[in-house]
Amino acid sequence: MMTAPLITVIMPVYNSVQYVETAIKSVLAQTYSHLELLIIDDGSNDGTREIINQQQQIDDRIHLICLENQGSGVARNEGLRRANGEYIAFIDADDYYDQNFLLQGMRLAEQGYDCIVYNYKRFNDQQETLYYVEPTPLKSYSAVWNKLYRKECWDNLLFPQNMKIEDFEVVPIAVGSAKKIGFISDTFYYYRIHQTSITHQTDINEAREAVKACQLLFANMKKKTISFPQDDLATYINSFLYSHLYTCMSRLSTKDEKKAAFEIIATYSKTLNKQVFNSPKTLVAPSKLKQLRNDLITTLFSAGCFNLGLRLVDLMAKLFGKKGVK
């Protein structure tokens, strides 16, 4: 009788004492049980490690790796380096799996799919919201965790270090490395929204990181010799730059900071769109309405009218509905 393939679940952890037990138990309760859970503790000092140790004594499928605090990119890379499974899955320490997350994915893996993509839910204390994705590298959502991968998808591919933006530039490459991409429409991954994930501190470095992430995406495409449809790539990159531009404009405190962030993102995006996507636009959009929005706000932001530009975006979102930001 053949042994079921081993799945390695990689969980980076840092000061997650409030939620980590729920995340761990959701992995251990999987109906597909042939798994190892690699928990990479990135220097927690709040009692997180004690909870992990307690769970480890209950279930020997847990392996704890302790690092000095270096960020989740380093932690995930360490997980990939130590993974023994034929398949790889990821979970963040404040999220959780439905008990059938891995089983449903492996049913498709047994049919020859190398990467399986799932719809997912975002939730907080008040509500749950279902997010729809598509089984393509650029439309499967840029997060690493709503997917199950054959290990080979991660060959010669690493997360960037010392960056907060770390999924955008690698996830499409991993998904694009699959010969066959599967899709599960039911929701089996639950992403927790809490205060730290909504109101994280923004500084001018976010604009620089957004540009660097795009440059790393192109470098990874070249390294792995992967190409994407031009229209999809333009939408993926421009939507990403738009979202970080909006974040910088809404959260940076001074006009000088906003002006500097706008210059960093707009200078890069305008050059990129002209050279790579053959467009004169500062920010390319997939629809006429979004293109109008982008043209208006980039004009207003370039004139220093930041608050007016933000009000315009919020008004258009109310009037026309905010569909699928990611």
C-alpha positions, -999 to +999 in steps of 0.1 A: +000+000+000+014+034-010+021+060+017+002+092+013+025+121+002+039+142+031+029+179+033+051+204+050+031+233+065+053+263+071+043+288+098+064+318+106+056+331+141+065+364+159+048+375+191+015+358+183+005+347+218-031+356+213-037+336+182-010+310+176-027+281+195-057+284+172-035+284+141-015+253+153-046+234+163-062+241+129-032+224+112-031+194+136-068+189+131-065+184+094-084+154+079-053+149+058-030+139+086+003+130+069+020+163+075+048+181+093+043+215+108+075+236+107+070+265+131+098+291+127+098+313+157+113+346+147+125+357+181+092+359+200+094+373+236+057+373+246+050+337+256+044+325+221+072+299+223+058+284+255+025+277+237+043+261+209+063+239+233+031+228+250+016+218+216+048+201+206+046+178+236+011+168+225+019+162+188+053+151+174+044+164+139+054+199+152+090+209+146+101+242+162+130+262+147+141+293+166+157+323+149+168+357+159+142+383+148+149+387+111+114+390+095+090+365+081+108+363+047+138+348+064+116+325+085+097+312+054+130+306+036+142+286+066+110+266+064+115+259+027+151+249+033+140+224+060+109+211+043+107+173+039+073+172+022+065+165-014+040+194-011+042+228+007+016+249+023+018+281+044-002+295+072+003+328+092+002+325+129-030+346+133-050+328+107-065+293+106-074+265+082-107+247+078-101+211+087-104+200+051-079+225+037-052+200+029-075+171+020-093+191-007-060+203-021-045+168-022-075+154-041-066+177-069-029+170-065-036+133-070-051+143-104-018+159-115-022+195-104+011+210-092-004+241-075-039+244-061-055+278-055-083+285-030-108+313-024-104+326+011-122+346+038-111+376+057-127+380+091-127+400+123-150+400+153-179+416+134-180+399+100-165+375+073-159+385+037-154+360+009-127+368-016-127+352-051-096+344-070-087+327-103-064+298-110-037+318-128-004+331-115-014+367-115-051+364-105-047+338-077-040+366-051-004+376-042-005+360-008+014+328-003-011+311+020-042+304-001-025+277-021-010+242-019+022+237-040+043+208-052+077+214-037+093+218-071+074+251-075+098+266-050+130+254-066+155+282-069+131+307-054+133+326-022+114+353-003+132+387-001+148+395+032+144+427+052+113+437+034+077+440+046+064+433+010+075+397+004+047+378-013+040+400-044+074+393-061+076+355-055+041+340-054+032+345-091+066+328-099+058+298-077+023+294-091+037+301-127+062+272-122+033+247-120+026+228-151-011+225-141-030+248-117-061+236-099-088+256-082-110+251-052-140+275-050-150+265-014-133+285+013-108+267+035-084+295+046-094+322+071-074+354+072-077+374+104-080+412+102-070+429+134-056+463+144-020+457+137-028+444+102-049+475+094-030+504+110+006+493+106+030+522+106+036+536+072+067+556+063+084+567+031+101+533+029+068+518+018+071+537-015+107+525-020+097+489-011+068+489-036+093+499-064+118+473-052+092+446-051+083+452-088+120+451-097+124+418-078+093+404-096+110+411-130+143+396-117+125+364-106+107+361-139+141+363-157+158+339-133+130+313-136+124+321-173+087+326-167+065+351-186+030+363-181+003+378-205+012+415-208-023+428-200-024+406-168+011+417-158+002+454-163-029+450-142-011+431-115+018+456-111-003+488-116-029+477-091-002+469-066+015+503-071-019+521-069-027+504-036+006+514-021+003+549-034-031+552-018-017+538+015+012+563+015-011+593+006-036+584+033-012+575+061+019+596+058+016+626+081+033+655+063+028+670+028+066+667+021+065+630+029+035+625+006+051+644-022+083+623-019+063+590-018+043+601-049+075+610-068+091+576-060+061+556-071+049+578-100+084+581-116+089+544-116+054+535-128+054+560-156+087+548-169+077+512-165+044+516-183+060+535-212+089+510-216+073+477-208+035+481-215+037+507-242+013+531-224+016+568-217-003+565-185+013+570-150-009+542-137-026+518-161-060+504-151-080+475-166-113+494-170-123+529-183-137+539-149-106+529-130-084+545-156-104+578-151-098+575-114-061+568-118-057+598-142-075+621-119-057+612-087-022+612-103-030+647-117-042+659-083-013+643-064+013+657-087-002+692-080+000+685-043-037+681-038-035+650-017-066+653+004-087+662-026-074+631-045-081+608-015-117+622-012-122+616-049-111+580-046-134+574-016-163+590-034-159+569-065-156+538-044-190+547-027-206+556-060-195+526-081-187+500-055-153+487-044-149+453-062-119+431-055-092+454-043-068+425-045 
